[in-house]
Amino acid sequence: MSNLRERIPVSILTGFLGAGKSTLLNRILKDPDMREAAAIINEFGDVGIDHLLVESSGDSIVELSDGCLCCTVRGELVDTLASLMDGIQTGRLRPIKRIAIETTGLADPAPVMQAIMGNPVIAANFDLDGIVTVVDAVNGIATLDSHEEARRQVAVADRLVLSKARMDGAAAEALEARLRALNPRAPILDADDEEAGRASVLVNGLYDPGSKIADVGRWLHDEADHGDEHHHAHGDHDHPGHEHHDHAGQDPHDVNRHDASIRSFSIIEERPIDPMALEMFIDLLRSAHGERLLRMKAIVALSDRPEQPVVLHGVQAIFHPPVRLPAWPDPQDRRTRMVIITKDLPEIFVRDLFDAFLGKPKVDRPDRAALEDNPLAVPGMKF
């Protein structure tokens, strides 16, 4: 597929944790123009949830979990795109007219972009057809102040989609001025507008770094240089995947992309949970430690109606109203699954808090002693 017209356009949907990427992708995938499209969803954590909640026909959802696209699963993205192309060319897969990649909120977009534009095999078969970045109007300014990844996500965008803008109009106006400074040319859409949920939002034309601020070209150049170094050091057949989540043998350049204080972990519960216990756990976590809770997403079996799970989404102290699903997305797995991403909030503390509300005895964990020796590590912590 060397002809330019035959290349498959790839759109990247990015934005920081909790900005509303999955919600927007859900709307876009319902557009009839996306019937011959595929979605690749990357989750930062060892338990995948987002792919269960994205509605699509057929088998067009590919999940990449246990890492961040800019780090541990970048090679897996290349492998996935190559496998899709091989399947199409050999007739094992139906033709695909577009691919949408939803990155984890922690992803630096530059290496994801370079994986598509800089790999000769991928570039021969796929075109990077623009980047759509979702920005949370409520937490946007604080997020841009605190996280380099968020600033890069905005700077590289062809379109910016502002979510939750109607919750705080004044904050949205101030945020728009900040976004203009980082990306003067990208149009800004309101996520609640009909236009933002159409397939056309992904159609932006061949990506042009020259239309962005000068930093974007430099970031891509740095990634290209790093890719060459990595290629020569590891050879043609080294494609890092799930096995690299422990960083064994992984390139230090990738391991150190994110702040070491940011942790992702999952909580799995086999038995249905009392609704009041869950409500008290969430209320205490967000009220006392909301600034440390970067993201929570969960699918929960409640004891009142365990056959109809509840979906939870939260960012810092802001949680969306719970959504009750009519049935489990995967009838074979009805366990409660929570994915929690924190900054300076130890996993052991959150797990103990959750177990306490469920009435479980305290489990002897090896990392508790260090935390108990330093009670100032988490304000308000009690054991």
KEROPA-153240 format. One record per residue (C-alpha): residue in one letter; x, y, z. Coordinates in Angstrom, 2 decimals. Each point is the difference from the previous one (the first is absolute). Layout:
<vodren res="A" x="X" y="Y" z="Z"/>
...
// end
This chain:
<vodren res="M" x="0.00" y="0.00" z="0.00"/>
<vodren res="S" x="2.45" y="2.59" z="-1.12"/>
<vodren res="N" x="-2.53" y="2.25" z="-1.71"/>
<vodren res="L" x="-0.79" y="3.03" z="2.14"/>
<vodren res="R" x="-3.74" y="-0.35" z="-0.69"/>
<vodren res="E" x="0.02" y="-3.55" z="1.37"/>
<vodren res="R" x="1.56" y="0.84" z="3.32"/>
<vodren res="I" x="-2.27" y="-0.28" z="3.00"/>
<vodren res="P" x="-0.44" y="3.27" z="1.94"/>
<vodren res="V" x="0.82" y="-0.26" z="3.72"/>
<vodren res="S" x="-1.35" y="2.59" z="2.43"/>
<vodren res="I" x="1.33" y="0.38" z="3.53"/>
<vodren res="L" x="-2.43" y="0.94" z="2.77"/>
<vodren res="T" x="1.90" y="1.27" z="3.01"/>
<vodren res="G" x="-0.46" y="2.13" z="3.12"/>
<vodren res="F" x="0.95" y="-0.23" z="3.65"/>
<vodren res="L" x="-1.50" y="-2.40" z="2.53"/>
<vodren res="G" x="-3.76" y="0.41" z="0.35"/>
<vodren res="A" x="-0.36" y="2.58" z="-2.76"/>
<vodren res="G" x="-2.76" y="-2.01" z="-1.68"/>
<vodren res="K" x="1.77" y="-1.87" z="-2.81"/>
<vodren res="S" x="-1.97" y="-3.24" z="0.34"/>
<vodren res="T" x="-3.31" y="1.87" z="0.16"/>
<vodren res="L" x="0.86" y="1.86" z="-3.20"/>
<vodren res="L" x="1.24" y="-3.17" z="-1.72"/>
<vodren res="N" x="-3.26" y="-1.74" z="0.90"/>
<vodren res="R" x="-1.97" y="2.74" z="-1.72"/>
<vodren res="I" x="2.24" y="0.01" z="-3.06"/>
<vodren res="L" x="-0.19" y="-3.79" z="-0.43"/>
<vodren res="K" x="-3.80" y="0.23" z="-0.18"/>
<vodren res="D" x="0.25" y="2.15" z="-3.12"/>
<vodren res="P" x="-0.95" y="-2.13" z="-3.06"/>
<vodren res="D" x="3.17" y="1.23" z="-1.70"/>
<vodren res="M" x="2.02" y="-2.00" z="2.56"/>
<vodren res="R" x="-1.52" y="-3.38" z="-0.90"/>
<vodren res="E" x="3.14" y="-0.98" z="-1.92"/>
<vodren res="A" x="2.39" y="1.38" z="2.60"/>
<vodren res="A" x="2.04" y="-1.57" z="2.77"/>
<vodren res="A" x="0.87" y="1.40" z="3.43"/>
<vodren res="I" x="3.17" y="-0.69" z="1.96"/>
<vodren res="I" x="-0.34" y="0.79" z="3.70"/>
<vodren res="N" x="3.00" y="0.34" z="2.30"/>
<vodren res="E" x="-0.46" y="-0.20" z="3.76"/>
<vodren res="F" x="2.61" y="0.74" z="2.65"/>
<vodren res="G" x="-0.40" y="-2.89" z="2.44"/>
<vodren res="D" x="-0.08" y="-3.76" z="0.28"/>
<vodren res="V" x="-3.80" y="-0.29" z="-0.26"/>
<vodren res="G" x="-1.82" y="1.28" z="-3.08"/>
<vodren res="I" x="-3.42" y="1.62" z="0.41"/>
<vodren res="D" x="-0.41" y="2.57" z="-2.78"/>
<vodren res="H" x="-0.28" y="-2.57" z="-2.78"/>
<vodren res="L" x="-3.00" y="-1.54" z="1.81"/>
<vodren res="L" x="-1.82" y="3.33" z="0.03"/>
<vodren res="V" x="0.62" y="1.09" z="-3.59"/>
<vodren res="E" x="-2.92" y="-0.92" z="-2.22"/>
<vodren res="S" x="0.85" y="-1.29" z="-3.44"/>
<vodren res="S" x="-1.21" y="-2.58" z="-2.46"/>
<vodren res="G" x="2.01" y="-3.11" z="-0.73"/>
<vodren res="D" x="3.56" y="-0.58" z="1.16"/>
<vodren res="S" x="1.34" y="3.45" z="-0.81"/>
<vodren res="I" x="1.32" y="0.80" z="3.50"/>
<vodren res="V" x="3.63" y="-0.81" z="0.74"/>
<vodren res="E" x="1.17" y="0.46" z="3.60"/>
<vodren res="L" x="3.59" y="0.81" z="0.96"/>
<vodren res="S" x="0.33" y="-0.05" z="3.78"/>
<vodren res="D" x="2.63" y="-0.31" z="2.73"/>
<vodren res="G" x="1.91" y="3.02" z="-1.15"/>
<vodren res="C" x="-0.01" y="3.37" z="-1.72"/>
<vodren res="L" x="0.25" y="0.33" z="-3.78"/>
<vodren res="C" x="2.94" y="2.38" z="0.28"/>
<vodren res="C" x="1.88" y="-2.47" z="2.18"/>
<vodren res="T" x="-0.45" y="-3.71" z="0.53"/>
<vodren res="V" x="-2.42" y="-0.87" z="-2.82"/>
<vodren res="R" x="1.29" y="2.21" z="-2.81"/>
<vodren res="G" x="1.43" y="-3.07" z="-1.72"/>
<vodren res="E" x="-3.30" y="-1.77" z="0.50"/>
<vodren res="L" x="-1.79" y="2.82" z="-1.83"/>
<vodren res="V" x="2.31" y="-0.50" z="-2.98"/>
<vodren res="D" x="-0.60" y="-3.75" z="0.15"/>
<vodren res="T" x="-3.78" y="0.52" z="0.21"/>
<vodren res="L" x="-0.08" y="2.29" z="-3.04"/>
<vodren res="A" x="2.21" y="-2.43" z="-1.93"/>
<vodren res="S" x="-2.27" y="-2.92" z="0.96"/>
<vodren res="L" x="-3.10" y="1.90" z="-1.07"/>
<vodren res="M" x="1.54" y="0.74" z="-3.38"/>
<vodren res="D" x="1.10" y="-3.61" z="-0.44"/>
<vodren res="G" x="-3.49" y="-1.22" z="0.87"/>
<vodren res="I" x="-1.60" y="2.35" z="-2.53"/>
<vodren res="Q" x="2.42" y="-0.88" z="-2.77"/>
<vodren res="T" x="-0.43" y="-3.75" z="0.54"/>
<vodren res="G" x="-3.77" y="0.22" z="0.31"/>
<vodren res="R" x="-0.15" y="-1.11" z="3.63"/>
<vodren res="L" x="-1.40" y="3.38" z="1.05"/>
<vodren res="R" x="-2.61" y="2.17" z="-1.64"/>
<vodren res="P" x="1.28" y="3.19" z="-1.65"/>
<vodren res="I" x="0.44" y="2.97" z="2.34"/>
<vodren res="K" x="-0.42" y="3.57" z="-1.18"/>
<vodren res="R" x="1.23" y="1.79" z="3.14"/>
<vodren res="I" x="1.70" y="-0.72" z="3.32"/>
<vodren res="A" x="-0.53" y="2.03" z="3.15"/>
<vodren res="I" x="2.59" y="-0.37" z="2.76"/>
<vodren res="E" x="-1.02" y="1.09" z="3.48"/>
<vodren res="T" x="3.12" y="0.50" z="2.11"/>
<vodren res="T" x="0.20" y="-0.21" z="3.74"/>
<vodren res="G" x="-0.18" y="3.39" z="1.67"/>
<vodren res="L" x="3.64" y="-0.25" z="1.04"/>
<vodren res="A" x="1.29" y="-0.41" z="-3.55"/>
<vodren res="D" x="2.48" y="2.44" z="-1.47"/>
<vodren res="P" x="-1.38" y="0.18" z="-3.55"/>
<vodren res="A" x="3.36" y="0.53" z="-1.76"/>
<vodren res="P" x="1.23" y="-3.64" z="0.12"/>
<vodren res="V" x="-3.46" y="-1.26" z="-0.99"/>
<vodren res="M" x="0.06" y="2.30" z="-3.02"/>
<vodren res="Q" x="3.55" y="-0.99" z="-0.86"/>
<vodren res="A" x="-0.91" y="-3.70" z="0.18"/>
<vodren res="I" x="-2.47" y="0.61" z="-2.83"/>
<vodren res="M" x="1.95" y="2.52" z="-2.09"/>
<vodren res="G" x="3.54" y="-1.27" z="0.62"/>
<vodren res="N" x="-0.33" y="-3.78" z="-0.41"/>
<vodren res="P" x="0.52" y="-0.76" z="-3.72"/>
<vodren res="V" x="-2.39" y="-2.97" z="-0.09"/>
<vodren res="I" x="-2.74" y="1.83" z="1.90"/>
<vodren res="A" x="0.46" y="3.22" z="-1.99"/>
<vodren res="A" x="-0.34" y="-1.94" z="-3.26"/>
<vodren res="N" x="-3.47" y="-1.19" z="0.99"/>
<vodren res="F" x="-1.39" y="2.63" z="2.37"/>
<vodren res="D" x="-0.26" y="3.80" z="0.06"/>
<vodren res="L" x="-0.17" y="2.03" z="3.19"/>
<vodren res="D" x="-3.24" y="1.87" z="-0.66"/>
<vodren res="G" x="0.13" y="2.46" z="2.84"/>
<vodren res="I" x="-0.26" y="0.13" z="3.75"/>
<vodren res="V" x="-3.05" y="0.88" z="2.09"/>
<vodren res="T" x="0.71" y="1.03" z="3.60"/>
<vodren res="V" x="-2.72" y="0.08" z="2.66"/>
<vodren res="V" x="0.50" y="2.53" z="2.80"/>
<vodren res="D" x="-1.94" y="0.06" z="3.26"/>
<vodren res="A" x="-1.28" y="3.56" z="0.58"/>
<vodren res="V" x="-0.36" y="-0.46" z="3.76"/>
<vodren res="N" x="3.52" y="-1.30" z="0.72"/>
<vodren res="G" x="1.68" y="1.13" z="-3.20"/>
<vodren res="I" x="2.12" y="2.92" z="1.20"/>
<vodren res="A" x="1.26" y="-1.86" z="3.08"/>
<vodren res="T" x="0.78" y="-3.02" z="-2.17"/>
<vodren res="L" x="1.95" y="2.08" z="-2.52"/>
<vodren res="D" x="1.93" y="1.62" z="2.86"/>
<vodren res="S" x="0.95" y="-3.36" z="1.53"/>
<vodren res="H" x="0.53" y="-2.41" z="-2.89"/>
<vodren res="E" x="2.31" y="0.32" z="-2.98"/>
<vodren res="E" x="-1.90" y="-2.79" z="-1.80"/>
<vodren res="A" x="-3.18" y="2.10" z="0.08"/>
<vodren res="R" x="1.77" y="3.01" z="-1.54"/>
<vodren res="R" x="1.41" y="-2.15" z="-2.77"/>
<vodren res="Q" x="-3.39" y="-1.58" z="-0.68"/>
<vodren res="V" x="-1.44" y="3.48" z="-0.58"/>
<vodren res="A" x="2.92" y="1.29" z="-2.06"/>
<vodren res="V" x="-0.06" y="-2.83" z="-2.57"/>
<vodren res="A" x="-3.79" y="0.04" z="-0.54"/>
<vodren res="D" x="-1.80" y="0.72" z="-3.26"/>
<vodren res="R" x="-3.25" y="0.41" z="1.93"/>
<vodren res="L" x="-0.63" y="0.70" z="3.67"/>
<vodren res="V" x="-3.20" y="-1.26" z="1.61"/>
<vodren res="L" x="-0.98" y="1.71" z="3.24"/>
<vodren res="S" x="-1.92" y="-2.27" z="2.37"/>
<vodren res="K" x="-2.04" y="1.10" z="3.04"/>
<vodren res="A" x="0.07" y="3.59" z="-1.31"/>
<vodren res="R" x="-3.59" y="0.60" z="1.08"/>
<vodren res="M" x="0.80" y="-0.96" z="3.59"/>
<vodren res="D" x="2.18" y="3.07" z="0.45"/>
<vodren res="G" x="-0.28" y="2.65" z="-2.70"/>
<vodren res="A" x="2.55" y="2.37" z="1.57"/>
<vodren res="A" x="2.59" y="-2.77" z="0.29"/>
<vodren res="A" x="-0.63" y="-0.98" z="-3.62"/>
<vodren res="E" x="0.70" y="3.56" z="-1.21"/>
<vodren res="A" x="3.27" y="0.20" z="1.92"/>
<vodren res="L" x="1.01" y="-3.42" z="-1.26"/>
<vodren res="E" x="-0.67" y="0.93" z="-3.62"/>
<vodren res="A" x="2.51" y="2.85" z="0.28"/>
<vodren res="R" x="2.59" y="-2.44" z="1.33"/>
<vodren res="L" x="-0.72" y="-2.46" z="-2.80"/>
<vodren res="R" x="0.43" y="2.73" z="-2.61"/>
<vodren res="A" x="3.47" y="0.74" z="1.33"/>
<vodren res="L" x="1.01" y="-3.65" z="-0.35"/>
<vodren res="N" x="-1.76" y="-0.58" z="-3.32"/>
<vodren res="P" x="-1.13" y="3.13" z="-1.86"/>
<vodren res="R" x="-1.44" y="-1.75" z="-3.07"/>
<vodren res="A" x="-2.01" y="-2.96" z="1.30"/>
<vodren res="P" x="-3.77" y="0.62" z="0.04"/>
<vodren res="I" x="-1.62" y="-0.48" z="3.41"/>
<vodren res="L" x="-3.25" y="-1.98" z="0.14"/>
<vodren res="D" x="-2.42" y="-0.47" z="2.87"/>
<vodren res="A" x="-0.25" y="-3.71" z="0.79"/>
<vodren res="D" x="-3.75" y="0.39" z="0.54"/>
<vodren res="D" x="-0.55" y="1.28" z="-3.55"/>
<vodren res="E" x="-1.22" y="-2.46" z="-2.59"/>
<vodren res="E" x="2.95" y="0.76" z="-2.29"/>
<vodren res="A" x="2.52" y="-1.33" z="2.52"/>
<vodren res="G" x="-1.58" y="-3.46" z="0.00"/>
<vodren res="R" x="0.12" y="-0.58" z="-3.74"/>
<vodren res="A" x="2.52" y="-2.09" z="-1.90"/>
<vodren res="S" x="1.01" y="3.16" z="-1.88"/>
<vodren res="V" x="1.77" y="1.29" z="3.13"/>
<vodren res="L" x="2.69" y="-2.62" z="-0.69"/>
<vodren res="V" x="0.52" y="1.16" z="-3.60"/>
<vodren res="N" x="2.78" y="2.58" z="0.07"/>
<vodren res="G" x="2.23" y="-0.80" z="-2.98"/>
<vodren res="L" x="3.61" y="-1.15" z="0.01"/>
<vodren res="Y" x="1.65" y="1.15" z="3.21"/>
<vodren res="D" x="2.18" y="3.10" z="-0.43"/>
<vodren res="P" x="2.39" y="0.75" z="2.90"/>
<vodren res="G" x="0.87" y="3.29" z="-1.70"/>
<vodren res="S" x="-3.44" y="1.37" z="0.83"/>
<vodren res="K" x="0.67" y="-0.31" z="3.75"/>
<vodren res="I" x="2.23" y="1.87" z="2.40"/>
<vodren res="A" x="3.71" y="-0.62" z="-0.54"/>
<vodren res="D" x="0.23" y="-2.37" z="2.98"/>
<vodren res="V" x="-2.06" y="-2.64" z="-1.82"/>
<vodren res="G" x="2.56" y="-0.44" z="-2.77"/>
<vodren res="R" x="2.76" y="-0.23" z="2.59"/>
<vodren res="W" x="-1.87" y="-2.66" z="2.00"/>
<vodren res="L" x="-0.50" y="-2.11" z="-3.11"/>
<vodren res="H" x="3.63" y="0.45" z="-1.01"/>
<vodren res="D" x="1.12" y="-1.14" z="3.46"/>
<vodren res="E" x="-2.25" y="-3.06" z="-0.24"/>
<vodren res="A" x="1.38" y="-0.84" z="-3.45"/>
<vodren res="D" x="3.55" y="0.16" z="1.34"/>
<vodren res="H" x="-0.97" y="-2.13" z="2.98"/>
<vodren res="G" x="-1.72" y="-2.51" z="-2.27"/>
<vodren res="D" x="3.16" y="-0.38" z="-2.08"/>
<vodren res="E" x="2.10" y="-0.55" z="3.11"/>
<vodren res="H" x="-2.49" y="-2.53" z="1.36"/>
<vodren res="H" x="-0.13" y="-1.83" z="-3.34"/>
<vodren res="H" x="3.77" y="-0.33" z="-0.26"/>
<vodren res="A" x="0.32" y="-1.07" z="3.62"/>
<vodren res="H" x="-2.68" y="-2.68" z="-0.07"/>
<vodren res="G" x="-0.29" y="-1.18" z="-3.58"/>
<vodren res="D" x="-2.93" y="-0.47" z="-2.31"/>
<vodren res="H" x="-1.91" y="-2.57" z="2.05"/>
<vodren res="D" x="-0.29" y="1.72" z="3.34"/>
<vodren res="H" x="-3.59" y="1.08" z="0.47"/>
<vodren res="P" x="-0.67" y="0.82" z="3.65"/>
<vodren res="G" x="-3.40" y="-1.19" z="1.19"/>
<vodren res="H" x="-1.81" y="-1.02" z="3.16"/>
<vodren res="E" x="3.05" y="-1.74" z="1.40"/>
<vodren res="H" x="1.71" y="3.34" z="0.43"/>
<vodren res="H" x="-2.30" y="1.36" z="2.67"/>
<vodren res="D" x="2.67" y="-0.88" z="2.56"/>
<vodren res="H" x="2.51" y="1.99" z="-2.08"/>
<vodren res="A" x="2.32" y="-3.02" z="-0.34"/>
<vodren res="G" x="2.31" y="0.73" z="-2.90"/>
<vodren res="Q" x="-2.02" y="3.04" z="-0.98"/>
<vodren res="D" x="1.52" y="3.17" z="-1.36"/>
<vodren res="P" x="0.52" y="2.43" z="2.91"/>
<vodren res="H" x="-1.11" y="2.83" z="-2.28"/>
<vodren res="D" x="-3.49" y="-1.52" z="0.01"/>
<vodren res="V" x="-0.10" y="-1.13" z="3.63"/>
<vodren res="N" x="0.68" y="3.49" z="1.34"/>
<vodren res="R" x="-2.56" y="1.93" z="-2.04"/>
<vodren res="H" x="-2.44" y="0.29" z="2.88"/>
<vodren res="D" x="0.28" y="1.37" z="3.52"/>
<vodren res="A" x="0.95" y="-2.84" z="2.35"/>
<vodren res="S" x="-2.63" y="1.23" z="2.46"/>
<vodren res="I" x="-2.78" y="-1.00" z="-2.45"/>
<vodren res="R" x="-1.29" y="-3.51" z="0.61"/>
<vodren res="S" x="-2.60" y="-2.11" z="-1.76"/>
<vodren res="F" x="-1.53" y="-3.00" z="1.73"/>
<vodren res="S" x="-3.17" y="-2.04" z="-0.09"/>
<vodren res="I" x="-2.39" y="-1.34" z="2.62"/>
<vodren res="I" x="-1.98" y="-3.13" z="-0.81"/>
<vodren res="E" x="-2.85" y="-1.26" z="2.19"/>
<vodren res="E" x="-1.70" y="-3.33" z="-0.60"/>
<vodren res="R" x="-3.17" y="0.58" z="2.05"/>
<vodren res="P" x="-2.63" y="2.72" z="-0.57"/>
<vodren res="I" x="0.53" y="3.13" z="2.09"/>
<vodren res="D" x="-2.45" y="1.69" z="2.31"/>
<vodren res="P" x="-1.04" y="3.31" z="-1.65"/>
<vodren res="M" x="0.43" y="1.96" z="3.23"/>
<vodren res="A" x="3.52" y="-1.36" z="0.53"/>
<vodren res="L" x="1.00" y="1.04" z="-3.52"/>
<vodren res="E" x="-1.52" y="3.46" z="0.43"/>
<vodren res="M" x="1.87" y="0.60" z="3.27"/>
<vodren res="F" x="3.30" y="-1.22" z="-1.51"/>
<vodren res="I" x="-0.32" y="2.33" z="-3.01"/>
<vodren res="D" x="-1.17" y="2.94" z="2.11"/>
<vodren res="L" x="2.94" y="-0.24" z="2.42"/>
<vodren res="L" x="2.55" y="-0.56" z="-2.74"/>
<vodren res="R" x="-1.05" y="2.97" z="-2.07"/>
<vodren res="S" x="-0.69" y="2.41" z="2.89"/>
<vodren res="A" x="3.19" y="-0.70" z="1.95"/>
<vodren res="H" x="2.41" y="-0.89" z="-2.82"/>
<vodren res="G" x="-1.58" y="1.34" z="-3.18"/>
<vodren res="E" x="3.07" y="1.97" z="-1.05"/>
<vodren res="R" x="2.00" y="-3.25" z="0.02"/>
<vodren res="L" x="-2.59" y="-2.00" z="-1.93"/>
<vodren res="L" x="0.86" y="0.58" z="-3.64"/>
<vodren res="R" x="-2.52" y="-2.51" z="-1.33"/>
<vodren res="M" x="-2.38" y="-2.74" z="1.01"/>
<vodren res="K" x="-2.03" y="-2.14" z="-2.33"/>
<vodren res="A" x="-1.93" y="-3.05" z="1.09"/>
<vodren res="I" x="-2.65" y="-2.52" z="-0.88"/>
<vodren res="V" x="-1.63" y="-1.15" z="3.22"/>
<vodren res="A" x="-2.37" y="-2.80" z="1.04"/>
<vodren res="L" x="-2.30" y="1.38" z="2.71"/>
<vodren res="S" x="-1.88" y="-2.33" z="2.31"/>
<vodren res="D" x="-3.40" y="1.56" z="-0.71"/>
<vodren res="R" x="0.12" y="-0.87" z="-3.74"/>
<vodren res="P" x="3.16" y="-2.01" z="-0.74"/>
<vodren res="E" x="-1.21" y="-0.95" z="-3.48"/>
<vodren res="Q" x="0.08" y="3.68" z="-1.04"/>
<vodren res="P" x="3.46" y="1.50" z="0.66"/>
<vodren res="V" x="0.67" y="3.63" z="0.81"/>
<vodren res="V" x="2.65" y="2.01" z="-1.86"/>
<vodren res="L" x="1.97" y="2.64" z="1.94"/>
<vodren res="H" x="2.20" y="2.76" z="-1.38"/>
<vodren res="G" x="1.85" y="2.50" z="2.16"/>
<vodren res="V" x="2.73" y="2.61" z="-0.33"/>
<vodren res="Q" x="1.39" y="1.39" z="3.24"/>
<vodren res="A" x="-3.01" y="1.11" z="2.09"/>
<vodren res="I" x="-2.43" y="0.01" z="-2.95"/>
<vodren res="F" x="-1.97" y="-3.18" z="-0.67"/>
<vodren res="H" x="-2.61" y="-0.46" z="-2.68"/>
<vodren res="P" x="-3.37" y="-1.41" z="1.10"/>
<vodren res="P" x="0.20" y="-3.80" z="-0.02"/>
<vodren res="V" x="-1.42" y="-1.67" z="-3.10"/>
<vodren res="R" x="-1.88" y="-3.28" z="0.35"/>
<vodren res="L" x="0.52" y="-2.31" z="-2.99"/>
<vodren res="P" x="-2.82" y="-2.31" z="-1.11"/>
<vodren res="A" x="2.37" y="-2.99" z="0.09"/>
<vodren res="W" x="3.68" y="-0.92" z="0.35"/>
<vodren res="P" x="2.08" y="0.74" z="-3.12"/>
<vodren res="D" x="1.73" y="-3.34" z="0.53"/>
<vodren res="P" x="-2.49" y="-2.48" z="1.52"/>
<vodren res="Q" x="2.87" y="-2.35" z="0.87"/>
<vodren res="D" x="1.67" y="2.52" z="2.29"/>
<vodren res="R" x="-2.23" y="1.69" z="2.56"/>
<vodren res="R" x="2.69" y="1.10" z="2.43"/>
<vodren res="T" x="0.33" y="3.54" z="1.25"/>
<vodren res="R" x="3.03" y="1.61" z="-1.64"/>
<vodren res="M" x="1.42" y="3.38" z="0.97"/>
<vodren res="V" x="2.94" y="1.70" z="-1.70"/>
<vodren res="I" x="1.45" y="2.80" z="2.11"/>
<vodren res="I" x="2.77" y="2.41" z="-0.97"/>
<vodren res="T" x="1.45" y="2.09" z="2.82"/>
<vodren res="K" x="2.76" y="2.50" z="0.65"/>
<vodren res="D" x="1.74" y="-0.26" z="3.38"/>
<vodren res="L" x="-2.76" y="-2.25" z="1.32"/>
<vodren res="P" x="1.27" y="-3.50" z="0.85"/>
<vodren res="E" x="-1.84" y="-3.02" z="-1.35"/>
<vodren res="I" x="0.08" y="-1.66" z="3.43"/>
<vodren res="F" x="-1.94" y="2.90" z="1.53"/>
<vodren res="V" x="-2.78" y="-0.15" z="-2.62"/>
<vodren res="R" x="-0.28" y="-3.77" z="0.24"/>
<vodren res="D" x="-0.23" y="0.08" z="3.80"/>
<vodren res="L" x="-2.64" y="2.71" z="-0.19"/>
<vodren res="F" x="-2.06" y="-2.04" z="-2.44"/>
<vodren res="D" x="0.33" y="-3.18" z="2.07"/>
<vodren res="A" x="-1.04" y="1.87" z="3.15"/>
<vodren res="F" x="-3.31" y="1.07" z="-1.51"/>
<vodren res="L" x="-0.59" y="-3.57" z="-1.18"/>
<vodren res="G" x="0.63" y="-1.29" z="3.52"/>
<vodren res="K" x="3.00" y="-2.04" z="-1.04"/>
<vodren res="P" x="2.81" y="-0.73" z="2.48"/>
<vodren res="K" x="3.23" y="1.86" z="-0.60"/>
<vodren res="V" x="2.32" y="-2.04" z="-2.20"/>
<vodren res="D" x="3.68" y="-0.12" z="0.88"/>
<vodren res="R" x="1.66" y="1.82" z="-2.88"/>
<vodren res="P" x="3.78" y="0.47" z="-0.24"/>
<vodren res="D" x="-0.25" y="3.71" z="-0.87"/>
<vodren res="R" x="-2.14" y="0.94" z="3.02"/>
<vodren res="A" x="2.86" y="0.21" z="2.52"/>
<vodren res="A" x="1.74" y="2.83" z="-1.85"/>
<vodren res="L" x="-3.26" y="1.93" z="-0.28"/>
<vodren res="E" x="-0.88" y="-0.46" z="3.67"/>
<vodren res="D" x="3.45" y="1.25" z="0.97"/>
<vodren res="N" x="-0.73" y="3.24" z="-1.85"/>
<vodren res="P" x="-3.61" y="1.02" z="0.77"/>
<vodren res="L" x="0.57" y="3.42" z="-1.59"/>
<vodren res="A" x="0.38" y="-1.68" z="-3.39"/>
<vodren res="V" x="-3.77" y="0.18" z="-0.51"/>
<vodren res="P" x="-1.84" y="2.75" z="1.91"/>
<vodren res="G" x="-2.96" y="-1.37" z="1.91"/>
<vodren res="M" x="1.30" y="-3.56" z="-0.20"/>
<vodren res="K" x="-1.05" y="-2.28" z="2.83"/>
<vodren res="F" x="0.83" y="-3.65" z="0.47"/>
// end
